[in-house]
Amino acid sequence: MALPEEELHRVKGLLEKLCLERSDDSVRLEYHARGNRVTLVESRPLFIDPDVVNSVNVAQFEFNPDLQLWTLY
């Protein structure tokens, strides 16, 4: 089930701001929305080989449309 349009717009506004504020030359935050889940991802170069970028899921949010609530995992 996809996120309601209004909720997706709200998520984009909040997470785009967070990702922009917390990203710099070495660390990049981004998010991916799929269905009713949004995943926050941190990417940074490996210390041993800076040409290789390592990405880690930091948090996952799931929207419950019946309750109109988000759950953080």
C-alpha positions in Angstrom: 0.0 0.0 0.0 1.4 3.4 -1.0 1.6 6.4 1.3 -1.3 8.8 1.0 -0.2 11.8 -1.1 -0.6 14.3 1.8 1.6 12.1 4.1 4.2 11.6 1.4 4.4 15.4 0.9 4.9 15.8 4.7 7.6 13.2 4.8 9.5 14.8 1.8 9.4 18.2 3.6 10.8 16.8 6.8 13.3 14.3 5.6 14.7 16.5 2.7 15.5 19.2 5.3 17.1 16.7 7.7 19.2 15.1 4.9 20.4 18.5 3.7 21.3 19.7 7.2 23.1 16.5 8.2 25.0 15.7 5.0 28.5 17.1 4.2 31.5 16.1 2.0 32.0 12.8 3.7 28.6 11.7 4.9 25.4 11.7 2.9 21.9 11.1 4.3 19.1 10.2 2.0 15.7 8.5 2.3 13.8 6.0 0.1 10.0 5.6 0.2 8.4 2.3 -0.8 4.9 1.4 -0.1 4.0 2.6 3.4 7.7 2.5 4.6 10.4 5.1 4.5 14.0 4.2 5.1 16.7 6.6 6.2 20.1 5.7 4.7 23.6 7.0 5.6 26.4 6.7 3.0 30.1 7.4 3.6 33.4 6.3 2.0 35.3 3.4 3.5 38.3 4.4 5.6 40.5 1.8 3.9 39.4 2.6 0.4 37.7 6.1 0.0 36.6 5.2 -3.5 34.2 2.7 -2.1 31.0 4.0 -0.5 29.3 2.1 2.3 25.6 2.6 2.8 23.8 1.7 6.1 20.1 1.8 6.8 19.8 4.0 9.9 16.1 3.9 10.5 12.9 2.6 9.0 9.5 4.3 9.5 6.2 2.5 8.7 2.9 4.4 8.3 -0.3 2.8 9.5 -3.1 4.3 7.5 -5.9 3.0 9.7 -4.5 4.6 12.8 -2.7 7.5 11.0 0.4 6.8 13.0 4.1 6.2 12.2 6.2 3.4 13.8 10.0 3.8 14.1 12.1 0.6 13.7 
